[in-house]
């Protein structure tokens, strides 16, 4: 059975307690807050033959088939490869499933995640099923970036925002999920995960704190001219590009914020505070705005899976970064 997260309790009671269900829900919110688990929990409840007041029983034939991954009235649609698009042929197979009669005499439930992975043709192929699902079919759409969805997709669903837990609740949950980390390490991971506790666990598994320490050390050596952009671009070969661009984007924001406010409480994580202050004092605002625009443009290319020369891209980033403290 899908995990139940404490920050979803009131939303779960509201959704599962409905006397009648919509034919399509769009569950949206930041990545790493448990939307997929919420959708799977609702799917189990909708398919269960003996549901309790809110949850699936876990013991009927339908629940056992779902647990075994062989329920005939359940369909999960996701990219065939991680971080790739959902293709139109995949959606056509789904549409064929939607028009069939339920094999177990109850509901059919479809889960699509992430919905924004559908290309334009795939999204258009889904529209008719969203508009007129056959029989008692419920579609559960999960989105981390609803702004990327076609308005026609969104308008055919009941849109449900999923809550980001409070920092206190996240840290309490992380204390159980990551018992080997210190309080300080868990707080740092949560900050790096933009407040999403499941993403914080994922970052810990990836070794992100060690990766960040390597990058921060490299940036300091770059500014002291102890290492060249080329050396660092090669040394960071194992670190995901998106992670690197997220950090440099965040750092450029913090530099600009400090230039405007001189608020030492807004310098981000401790590892880069002195560097942020130094660059804010030495760098011109125009230069920082230009590098920020460039970082955002390159980050978008990384997100869109453009065919990029990784080493050249990082070298270009680091050459600009090294020039920030120069004369205005």
VOBA-1610 file (N, C-alpha, C; in pm, whole numbers, padded with zeros to 5 digits, always signed):
BEGIN
Unk+00084-00120+00000Unk+00000+00000+00000Unk+00089+00126+00000Unk+00044+00229-00071Unk+00122+00352-00081Unk+00138+00415+00057Unk+00254+00477+00077Unk+00281+00538+00207Unk+00190+00658+00229Unk+00146+00674+00354Unk+00064+00789+00390Unk+00155+00889+00462Unk+00156+01014+00417Unk+00241+01116+00477Unk+00157+01207+00565Unk+00209+01245+00682Unk+00127+01320+00778Unk+00075+01454+00726Unk+00153+01518+00636Unk+00109+01649+00586Unk-00006+01637+00484Unk-00041+01513+00448Unk-00152+01494+00353Unk-00282+01453+00422Unk-00282+01443+00554Unk-00398+01387+00626Unk-00529+01456+00591Unk-00532+01590+00602Unk-00660+01659+00579Unk-00701+01651+00432Unk-00602+01660+00341Unk-00633+01649+00198Unk-00686+01509+00167Unk-00624+01407+00227Unk-00669+01270+00203Unk-00814+01251+00249Unk-00846+01300+00366Unk-00984+01286+00416Unk-01083+01356+00325Unk-01042+01472+00274Unk-01128+01548+00183Unk-01150+01473+00051Unk-01042+01416-00004Unk-01052+01349-00134Unk-01117+01212-00125Unk-01070+01130-00031Unk-01120+00992-00022Unk-01262+00988+00033Unk-01300+01092+00107Unk-01434+01093+00169Unk-01545+01142+00078Unk-01515+01171-00046Unk-01619+01221-00137Unk-01724+01114-00164Unk-01852+01150-00160Unk-01955+01050-00194Unk-01951+01010-00342Unk-01913+01106-00428Unk-01898+01076-00571Unk-01766+01133-00619Unk-01702+01060-00709Unk-01571+01106-00758Unk-01580+01165-00898Unk-01495+01264-00922Unk-01482+01322-01056Unk-01421+01218-01148Unk-01434+01239-01279Unk-01376+01142-01373Unk-01227+01168-01393Unk-01178+01287-01351Unk-01034+01316-01366Unk-00988+01415-01260Unk-00876+01382-01196Unk-00815+01471-01098Unk-00675+01508-01147Unk-00637+01634-01125Unk-00500+01677-01151Unk-00437+01712-01016Unk-00349+01625-00968Unk-00279+01647-00842Unk-00148+01719-00873Unk-00134+01842-00825Unk-00015+01918-00862Unk+00052+01981-00740Unk+00181+02007-00756Unk+00261+02066-00649Unk+00408+02038-00676Unk+00497+02090-00591Unk+00642+02068-00614Unk+00677+01920-00612Unk+00785+01884-00681Unk+00833+01746-00678Unk+00882+01714-00537Unk+00863+01589-00496Unk+00919+01545-00368Unk+00832+01567-00247Unk+00699+01583-00269Unk+00609+01601-00154Unk+00509+01485-00140Unk+00520+01382-00226Unk+00437+01263-00209Unk+00310+01258-00291Unk+00307+01331-00405Unk+00186+01331-00488Unk+00158+01193-00548Unk+00266+01125-00591Unk+00249+00992-00651Unk+00190+00895-00547Unk+00241+00901-00425Unk+00190+00814-00319Unk+00043+00843-00290Unk+00006+00972-00293Unk-00134+01010-00271Unk-00222+00953-00381Unk-00174+00963-00507Unk-00250+00910-00621Unk-00264+00759-00611Unk-00157+00689-00570Unk-00163+00543-00558Unk-00257+00501-00445Unk-00258+00579-00339Unk-00348+00549-00226Unk-00494+00567-00270Unk-00520+00673-00347Unk-00656+00697-00397Unk-00695+00589-00498Unk-00601+00549-00582Unk-00625+00443-00680Unk-00667+00314-00610Unk-00594+00279-00503Unk-00626+00157-00428Unk-00765+00165-00366Unk-00798+00281-00312Unk-00930+00300-00249Unk-01042+00291-00353Unk-01019+00347-00472Unk-01121+00346-00577Unk-01143+00206-00635Unk-01037+00124-00636Unk-01048-00010-00694Unk-01094-00115-00592Unk-01079-00084-00463Unk-01108-00182-00357Unk-01256-00224-00358Unk-01281-00355-00336Unk-01419-00405-00331Unk-01483-00389-00194Unk-01400-00371-00091Unk-01454-00355+00045Unk-01387-00237+00115Unk-01397-00117+00058Unk-01324-00005+00120Unk-01384+00029+00256Unk-01295+00070+00348Unk-01344+00119+00477Unk-01395+00260+00458Unk-01397+00337+00565Unk-01449+00473+00554Unk-01362+00557+00459Unk-01230+00529+00457Unk-01140+00607+00372Unk-01041+00522+00292Unk-00988+00416+00353Unk-00878+00341+00292Unk-00922+00210+00228Unk-00841+00163+00135Unk-00862+00029+00077Unk-00841-00075+00187Unk-00911-00190+00172Unk-00903-00292+00278Unk-00770-00367+00275Unk-00708-00376+00156Unk-00580-00445+00145Unk-00590-00596+00139Unk-00711-00650+00146Unk-00727-00796+00155Unk-00817-00857+00048Unk-00902-00777-00016Unk-00993-00833-00117Unk-00914-00870-00242Unk-00983-00940-00335Unk-00916-00985-00456Unk-00858-00867-00535Unk-00933-00756-00540Unk-00888-00639-00614Unk-00760-00580-00553Unk-00758-00570-00420Unk-00639-00516-00351Unk-00518-00605-00372Unk-00540-00736-00366Unk-00429-00830-00381Unk-00372-00826-00523Unk-00462-00815-00622Unk-00417-00804-00762Unk-00339-00673-00784Unk-00388-00565-00722Unk-00319-00436-00736Unk-00180-00443-00674Unk-00173-00507-00556Unk-00044-00521-00487Unk+00055-00604-00570Unk+00001-00704-00642Unk+00086-00790-00725Unk+00121-00726-00860Unk+00060-00610-00888Unk+00088-00541-01014Unk+00018-00603-01133Unk-00092-00677-01108Unk-00161-00745-01219Unk-00311-00717-01220Unk-00351-00601-01170Unk-00494-00567-01169Unk-00537-00532-01312Unk-00641-00599-01365Unk-00679-00575-01506Unk-00746-00440-01530Unk-00794-00375-01423Unk-00864-00247-01440Unk-00782-00127-01394Unk-00653-00150-01385Unk-00561-00044-01342Unk-00458-00022-01452Unk-00429+00105-01482Unk-00334+00136-01590Unk-00245+00250-01542Unk-00114+00229-01546Unk-00019+00334-01508Unk+00060+00375-01633Unk+00057+00505-01661Unk+00127+00558-01778Unk+00238+00652-01731Unk+00361+00620-01769Unk+00476+00704-01736Unk+00578+00691-01848Unk+00680+00777-01850Unk+00779+00766-01958Unk+00845+00628-01959Unk+00874+00578-02080Unk+00939+00447-02091Unk+01080+00450-02034Unk+01144+00567-02042Unk+01276+00586-01981Unk+01270+00709-01892Unk+01345+00707-01782Unk+01345+00821-01689Unk+01381+00949-01762Unk+01306+01057-01731Unk+01331+01190-01787Unk+01306+01202-01937Unk+01239+01101-01997Unk+01205+01110-02140Unk+01056+01148-02154Unk+01015+01172-02279Unk+00876+01211-02305Unk+00783+01089-02302Unk+00656+01114-02269Unk+00550+01015-02290Unk+00504+01032-02435Unk+00509+00924-02512Unk+00486+00934-02657Unk+00339+00911-02691Unk+00304+00954-02811Unk+00164+00944-02855Unk+00119+00798-02863Unk+00207+00707-02902Unk+00169+00565-02909Unk+00133+00510-02771Unk+00203+00557-02668Unk+00171+00514-02532Unk+00031+00560-02493Unk-00003+00684-02533Unk-00136+00737-02499Unk-00244+00664-02579Unk-00214+00626-02702Unk-00313+00551-02781Unk-00343+00416-02716Unk-00239+00351-02660Unk-00261+00225-02587Unk-00350+00250-02465Unk-00328+00363-02399Unk-00410+00398-02283Unk-00555+00421-02325Unk-00574+00492-02436Unk-00711+00519-02485Unk-00784+00388-02514Unk-00714+00290-02570Unk-00773+00158-02596Unk-00819+00093-02464Unk-00739+00110-02359Unk-00776+00056-02228Unk-00902+00126-02174Unk-00907+00259-02190Unk-01019+00337-02135Unk-01153+00297-02197Unk-01153+00264-02327Unk-01280+00231-02393Unk-01328+00088-02366Unk-01241+00005-02307Unk-01281-00133-02275Unk-01372-00136-02151Unk-01449-00244-02141Unk-01533-00264-02023Unk-01446-00313-01907Unk-01482-00272-01786Unk-01410-00318-01667Unk-01417-00471-01657Unk-01302-00533-01632Unk-01299-00680-01625Unk-01346-00734-01491Unk-01343-00650-01387Unk-01383-00696-01254Unk-01514-00633-01208Unk-01582-00567-01302Unk-01716-00517-01273Unk-01722-00391-01189Unk-01607-00331-01160Unk-01605-00207-01082Unk-01549-00092-01163Unk-01477-00007-01097Unk-01413+00106-01167Unk-01288+00063-01242Unk-01250+00146-01338Unk-01115+00139-01395Unk-01045+00267-01348Unk-00917+00254-01313Unk-00842+00372-01265Unk-00711+00383-01342Unk-00685+00503-01392Unk-00564+00533-01469Unk-00480+00632-01389Unk-00349+00607-01382Unk-00257+00701-01317Unk-00153+00744-01421Unk-00138+00875-01441Unk-00039+00929-01536Unk+00057+01020-01461Unk+00188+00990-01472Unk+00285+01070-01398Unk+00423+01065-01463Unk+00486+01184-01489Unk+00428+01318-01476Unk+00355+01356-01605Unk+00243+01422-01591Unk+00160+01456-01708Unk+00235+01547-01805Unk+00321+01635-01750Unk+00392+01728-01838Unk+00495+01660-01927Unk+00519+01531-01904Unk+00612+01457-01991Unk+00549+01422-02126Unk+00417+01440-02138Unk+00352+01414-02268Unk+00393+01521-02369Unk+00432+01478-02490Unk+00453+01578-02595Unk+00316+01625-02646Unk+00317+01723-02734Unk+00191+01788-02776Unk+00094+01688-02841Unk+00147+01596-02923Unk+00060+01497-02987Unk-00001+01401-02885Unk+00081+01362-02787Unk+00032+01272-02682Unk-00076+01341-02599Unk-00053+01469-02567Unk-00152+01543-02487Unk-00284+01555-02562Unk-00276+01583-02691Unk-00399+01595-02771Unk-00472+01461-02781Unk-00395+01352-02788Unk-00458+01219-02796Unk-00532+01185-02668Unk-00489+01244-02557Unk-00553+01215-02428Unk-00683+01292-02408Unk-00699+01403-02481Unk-00810+01495-02454Unk-00947+01429-02459Unk-00971+01345-02561Unk-01104+01284-02575Unk-01135+01194-02456Unk-01036+01118-02410Unk-01057+01032-02294Unk-01085+01114-02168Unk-01023+01231-02160Unk-01049+01318-02045Unk-01189+01378-02052Unk-01233+01403-02176Unk-01363+01467-02195Unk-01478+01369-02175Unk-01461+01249-02231Unk-01568+01149-02224Unk-01512+01012-02189Unk-01464+00993-02065Unk-01413+00859-02030Unk-01527+00758-02031Unk-01502+00641-02086Unk-01610+00544-02097Unk-01628+00468-01966Unk-01754+00436-01936Unk-01783+00358-01815Unk-01742+00436-01691Unk-01716+00363-01584Unk-01679+00425-01457Unk-01526+00429-01449Unk-01468+00524-01522Unk-01322+00537-01526Unk-01280+00665-01456Unk-01179+00654-01371Unk-01123+00773-01303Unk-00977+00787-01346Unk-00941+00906-01393Unk-00803+00934-01433Unk-00736+01021-01327Unk-00622+00977-01281Unk-00544+01052-01181Unk-00418+01103-01248Unk-00411+01233-01268Unk-00297+01296-01335Unk-00208+01361-01229Unk-00080+01333-01232Unk+00015+01388-01135Unk+00110+01482-01209Unk+00122+01606-01159Unk+00208+01704-01227Unk+00295+01778-01127Unk+00426+01787-01161Unk+00519+01868-01082Unk+00527+02011-01138Unk+00486+02028-01264Unk+00494+02160-01330Unk+00366+02185-01410Unk+00255+02215-01342Unk+00127+02232-01413Unk+00128+02345-01515Unk+00222+02441-01500Unk+00230+02552-01597Unk+00267+02502-01737Unk+00325+02382-01745Unk+00365+02326-01876Unk+00251+02251-01944Unk+00136+02239-01878Unk+00026+02160-01935Unk-00062+02244-02026Unk-00122+02180-02126Unk-00219+02249-02211Unk-00338+02294-02127Unk-00389+02416-02149Unk-00508+02461-02075Unk-00626+02365-02092Unk-00636+02302-02210Unk-00746+02208-02235Unk-00736+02083-02148Unk-00614+02043-02112Unk-00595+01930-02020Unk-00642+01972-01881Unk-00594+02089-01837Unk-00626+02135-01701Unk-00776+02158-01682Unk-00839+02213-01785Unk-00981+02249-01771Unk-01073+02126-01763Unk-01023+02010-01803Unk-01105+01888-01800Unk-01086+01809-01671Unk-01008+01861-01577Unk-00981+01791-01452Unk-01025+01874-01332Unk-01052+01806-01223Unk-01063+01874-01094Unk-00919+01897-01047Unk-00880+02023-01037Unk-00741+02054-01002Unk-00724+02057-00850Unk-00628+01981-00802Unk-00606+01971-00658Unk-00460+02002-00624Unk-00438+02116-00560Unk-00303+02149-00514Unk-00267+02061-00395Unk-00146+02006-00396Unk-00100+01921-00286Unk-00006+02002-00198Unk-00020+01990-00067Unk+00052+02081+00024Unk+00200+02049+00039Unk+00280+02156+00047Unk+00419+02145+00088Unk+00417+02149+00241Unk+00474+02048+00308Unk+00469+02049+00453Unk+00548+02164+00514Unk+00514+02199+00638Unk+00591+02302+00708Unk+00732+02250+00732Unk+00825+02341+00758Unk+00963+02301+00785Unk+00970+02209+00907Unk+00893+02243+01011Unk+00895+02163+01134Unk+00846+02021+01108Unk+00738+02008+01029Unk+00683+01876+01000Unk+00780+01796+00911Unk+00842+01865+00816Unk+00939+01798+00728Unk+01057+01745+00808Unk+01109+01827+00898Unk+01227+01786+00976Unk+01192+01672+01071Unk+01070+01675+01124Unk+01026+01566+01211Unk+01019+01435+01132Unk+00966+01442+01010Unk+00957+01323+00925Unk+01096+01277+00882Unk+01184+01372+00850Unk+01320+01338+00806Unk+01401+01274+00919Unk+01370+01310+01043Unk+01441+01249+01156Unk+01421+01098+01158Unk+01303+01054+01112Unk+01275+00910+01104Unk+01328+00851+00973Unk+01318+00928+00865Unk+01361+00878+00734Unk+01513+00873+00721Unk+01583+00966+00786Unk+01730+00974+00778Unk+01790+00977+00918Unk+01776+00867+00993Unk+01822+00867+01133Unk+01973+00881+01149Unk+02049+00849+01045Unk+02196+00856+01055Unk+02252+00996+01031Unk+02166+01088+00987Unk+02210+01226+00964Unk+02192+01308+01091Unk+02271+01412+01106Unk+02253+01504+01219Unk+02138+01600+01187Unk+02090+01671+01290Unk+01984+01771+01269Unk+02028+01875+01166Unk+02155+01915+01176Unk+02209+02017+01084Unk+02212+01964+00940Unk+02251+01839+00924Unk+02256+01780+00789Unk+02117+01768+00729Unk+02020+01729+00811Unk+01882+01718+00761Unk+01827+01855+00721Unk+01857+01956+00800Unk+01811+02091+00767Unk+01875+02140+00637Unk+02003+02108+00619Unk+02073+02146+00495Unk+02013+02075+00374Unk+01986+01947+00388Unk+01925+01870+00278Unk+01787+01926+00243Unk+01709+01964+00345Unk+01575+02018+00320Unk+01584+02151+00246Unk+01683+02233+00282Unk+01704+02360+00210Unk+01742+02334+00064Unk+01834+02239+00043Unk+01876+02206-00094Unk+01760+02149-00175Unk+01663+02087-00106Unk+01547+02028-00175Unk+01430+02126-00182Unk+01454+02253-00153Unk+01350+02358-00159Unk+01228+02322-00075Unk+01254+02256+00040Unk+01145+02228+00134Unk+01068+02100+00109Unk+01107+02021+00006Unk+01036+01896-00025Unk+01104+01778+00044Unk+01041+01718+00145Unk+01111+01616+00226Unk+01151+01490+00149Unk+01067+01443+00057Unk+01104+01323-00020Unk+01221+01352-00111Unk+01225+01474-00165Unk+01339+01515-00249Unk+01466+01522-00164Unk+01452+01563-00037Unk+01568+01568+00052Unk+01628+01429+00073Unk+01541+01329+00089Unk+01589+01190+00103Unk+01660+01146-00024Unk+01601+01180-00138Unk+01660+01143-00267Unk+01798+01207-00284Unk+01812+01332-00242Unk+01941+01402-00252Unk+02046+01336-00163Unk+02004+01291-00045Unk+02097+01223+00045Unk+02147+01092-00018Unk+02055+01019-00080Unk+02090+00892-00146Unk+02189+00918-00260Unk+02170+01029-00331Unk+02259+01064-00444Unk+02397+01113-00397Unk+02412+01138-00268Unk+02538+01193-00218Unk+02555+01339-00250Unk+02443+01414-00247Unk+02446+01552-00294Unk+02527+01644-00203Unk+02532+01615-00075Unk+02608+01701+00015Unk+02757+01693-00016Unk+02804+01572-00048Unk+02944+01555-00088Unk+02971+01624-00223Unk+02873+01614-00314Unk+02889+01679-00445Unk+02895+01831-00429Unk+02810+01883-00344Unk+02808+02029-00324Unk+02939+02076-00260Unk+02991+01999-00165Unk+03117+02036-00101Unk+03229+02045-00205Unk+03228+01953-00300Unk+03327+01953-00408Unk+03313+02079-00495Unk+03189+02115-00526Unk+03163+02232-00611Unk+03199+02361-00538Unk+03158+02372-00412Unk+03189+02493-00334Unk+03340+02512-00321Unk+03411+02404-00294Unk+03557+02411-00285Unk+03617+02456-00419Unk+03561+02404-00529Unk+03608+02440-00663Unk+03584+02587-00694Unk+03467+02639-00656Unk+03434+02780-00681Unk+03533+02870-00606Unk+03564+02833-00482Unk+03659+02915-00403Unk+03798+02913-00466Unk+03840+02797-00514Unk+03972+02787-00580Unk+03973+02862-00713Unk+03861+02861-00782Unk+03849+02935-00909Unk+03871+03085-00885Unk+03804+03138-00781Unk+03811+03281-00752Unk+03951+03321-00702Unk+04021+03223-00642Unk+04159+03250-00597Unk+04261+03217-00707Unk+04209+03180-00824Unk+04293+03143-00940Unk+04385+03024-00909Unk+04334+02933-00824Unk+04410+02811-00792Unk+04370+02694-00882Unk+04254+02708-00948Unk+04210+02607-01045Unk+04145+02677-01163Unk+04160+02618-01282Unk+04106+02680-01403Unk+03965+02628-01431Unk+03886+02702-01511Unk+03754+02653-01551Unk+03760+02514-01615Unk+03863+02489-01697Unk+03875+02358-01763Unk+03896+02246-01662Unk+03983+02270-01564Unk+04008+02168-01461Unk+03880+02137-01383Unk+03807+02241-01348Unk+03685+02220-01269Unk+03576+02152-01351Unk+03562+02193-01476Unk+03460+02131-01563Unk+03481+01980-01571Unk+03606+01939-01574Unk+03636+01795-01579Unk+03620+01729-01442Unk+03657+01802-01335Unk+03646+01747-01200Unk+03500+01726-01158Unk+03409+01802-01219Unk+03266+01794-01183Unk+03188+01701-01276Unk+03257+01616-01346Unk+03196+01532-01450Unk+03080+01447-01399Unk+03087+01403-01272Unk+02984+01312-01220Unk+02864+01385-01159Unk+02869+01517-01156Unk+02761+01594-01091Unk+02657+01633-01196Unk+02527+01604-01170Unk+02424+01636-01269Unk+02425+01784-01308Unk+02415+01809-01439Unk+02418+01947-01489Unk+02308+02032-01428Unk+02189+01975-01415Unk+02076+02053-01362Unk+02105+02099-01220Unk+02167+02013-01142Unk+02203+02046-01004Unk+02301+02164-01004Unk+02402+02158-01090Unk+02500+02266-01099Unk+02434+02398-01137Unk+02347+02393-01238Unk+02282+02517-01281Unk+02184+02569-01176Unk+02120+02479-01102Unk+02033+02523-00993Unk+02113+02599-00887Unk+02231+02544-00852Unk+02312+02609-00749Unk+02365+02745-00796Unk+02416+02752-00917Unk+02470+02879-00966Unk+02358+02983-00984Unk+02241+02937-01021Unk+02125+03027-01033Unk+02089+03082-00894Unk+02086+02994-00795Unk+02056+03033-00658Unk+02161+03132-00607Unk+02288+03103-00634Unk+02395+03191-00586Unk+02386+03329-00652Unk+02353+03335-00779Unk+02343+03466-00845Unk+02225+03545-00786Unk+02116+03475-00752Unk+02002+03542-00686Unk+02043+03599-00551Unk+02119+03519-00474Unk+02161+03563-00341Unk+02256+03683-00350Unk+02344+03684-00453Unk+02434+03798-00472Unk+02353+03926-00497Unk+02255+03916-00587Unk+02172+04033-00620Unk+02093+04079-00498Unk+02039+03983-00424Unk+01960+04018-00306Unk+02047+04092-00203Unk+02170+04042-00184Unk+02258+04106-00086Unk+02299+04246-00133Unk+02319+04262-00262Unk+02353+04396-00315Unk+02242+04496-00286Unk+02118+04447-00292Unk+02002+04537-00273Unk+01972+04560-00126Unk+01994+04458-00041Unk+01947+04467+00098Unk+02059+04471+00203Unk+02176+04418+00167Unk+02285+04399+00262Unk+02239+04325+00388Unk+02142+04238+00370Unk+02089+04158+00481Unk+02171+04030+00494Unk+02248+04021+00601Unk+02335+03904+00619Unk+02256+03778+00654Unk+02130+03794+00688Unk+02044+03677+00716Unk+01995+03611+00588Unk+02015+03676+00473Unk+01965+03622+00346Unk+02076+03576+00254Unk+02181+03516+00312Unk+02297+03474+00231Unk+02297+03326+00199Unk+02187+03255+00233Unk+02178+03113+00199Unk+02257+03025+00293Unk+02291+02905+00246Unk+02363+02808+00330Unk+02502+02860+00366Unk+02550+02815+00484Unk+02674+02867+00540Unk+02795+02847+00449Unk+02794+02740+00368Unk+02913+02706+00289Unk+02953+02813+00188Unk+02857+02896+00143Unk+02889+02996+00039Unk+02866+03140+00084Unk+02837+03162+00211Unk+02800+03299+00255Unk+02911+03401+00230Unk+03036+03365+00264Unk+03146+03460+00247Unk+03171+03488+00099Unk+03155+03385+00016Unk+03174+03403-00129Unk+03065+03494-00185Unk+02941+03471-00143Unk+02828+03554-00190Unk+02853+03701-00153Unk+02894+03723-00028Unk+02922+03859+00018Unk+03034+03923-00064Unk+03140+03848-00085Unk+03256+03897-00160Unk+03216+03936-00302Unk+03141+03847-00370Unk+03103+03875-00509Unk+03002+03990-00517Unk+02918+04003-00416Unk+02821+04113-00414Unk+02893+04247-00399Unk+03002+04248-00323Unk+03076+04372-00302Unk+03167+04406-00421Unk+03218+04302-00487Unk+03316+04325-00595Unk+03255+04327-00736Unk+03141+04261-00753Unk+03084+04247-00887Unk+02985+04357-00922Unk+02979+04396-01049Unk+02880+04497-01091Unk+02744+04428-01110Unk+02640+04504-01081Unk+02505+04448-01092Unk+02474+04403-01234Unk+02518+04484-01332Unk+02491+04448-01473Unk+02553+04313-01508Unk+02676+04292-01461Unk+02746+04168-01490Unk+02672+04049-01428Unk+02626+04068-01305Unk+02557+03960-01235Unk+02421+03932-01301Unk+02352+04038-01343Unk+02224+04018-01414Unk+02246+03945-01546Unk+02354+03980-01616Unk+02384+03914-01744Unk+02414+03765-01725Unk+02496+03734-01623Unk+02530+03593-01601Unk+02406+03516-01554Unk+02319+03585-01479Unk+02196+03518-01434Unk+02105+03485-01554Unk+02092+03580-01646Unk+02012+03555-01768Unk+02070+03437-01845Unk+02202+03434-01858Unk+02269+03326-01931Unk+02245+03192-01862Unk+02260+03189-01730Unk+02239+03064-01653Unk+02096+03013-01673Unk+01998+03104-01665Unk+01858+03063-01680Unk+01832+03006-01820Unk+01893+03069-01922Unk+01875+03021-02060Unk+01937+02881-02077Unk+02056+02862-02021Unk+02123+02730-02033Unk+02048+02625-01951Unk+01998+02666-01834Unk+01922+02572-01749Unk+01799+02521-01825Unk+01735+02611-01900Unk+01618+02572-01978Unk+01656+02469-02084Unk+01774+02486-02145Unk+01821+02389-02245Unk+01845+02253-02181Unk+01903+02255-02060Unk+01927+02129-01986Unk+01793+02061-01958Unk+01695+02140-01914Unk+01562+02085-01883Unk+01495+02025-02006Unk+01516+02088-02122Unk+01451+02040-02245Unk+01531+01929-02312Unk+01633+01877-02241Unk+01714+01764-02289Unk+01786+01795-02421Unk+01827+01923-02437Unk+01902+01960-02558Unk+02036+01886-02559Unk+02087+01864-02679Unk+02215+01793-02694Unk+02329+01891-02669Unk+02381+01893-02545Unk+02477+01995-02504Unk+02616+01935-02486Unk+02719+02015-02514Unk+02856+01976-02483Unk+02883+02017-02339Unk+02879+01920-02251Unk+02882+01945-02107Unk+03007+02024-02064Unk+03125+01981-02108Unk+03249+02044-02064Unk+03255+02189-02112Unk+03220+02213-02239Unk+03224+02350-02293Unk+03124+02440-02221Unk+03006+02384-02190Unk+02903+02461-02121Unk+02951+02503-01981Unk+03012+02409-01908Unk+03062+02440-01774Unk+03180+02537-01780Unk+03265+02520-01880Unk+03378+02613-01895Unk+03325+02756-01917Unk+03224+02768-02004Unk+03166+02901-02031Unk+03106+02961-01903Unk+03040+02878-01824Unk+02983+02924-01697Unk+03093+02974-01603Unk+03199+02894-01591Unk+03304+02925-01494Unk+03391+03043-01537Unk+03411+03059-01667Unk+03486+03177-01717Unk+03411+03305-01677Unk+03278+03304-01694Unk+03197+03421-01657Unk+03199+03443-01506Unk+03190+03333-01432Unk+03187+03342-01285Unk+03319+03397-01233Unk+03431+03352-01292Unk+03563+03398-01250Unk+03582+03548-01278Unk+03508+03600-01376Unk+03523+03741-01414Unk+03438+03836-01328Unk+03349+03780-01244Unk+03257+03863-01165Unk+03329+03966-01075Unk+03437+03926-01004Unk+03499+04025-00915Unk+03587+04126-00988Unk+03592+04120-01120Unk+03680+04209-01197Unk+03635+04353-01186Unk+03712+04442-01248Unk+03679+04586-01244Unk+03550+04610-01321Unk+03470+04702-01272Unk+03339+04731-01333Unk+03358+04821-01455
//
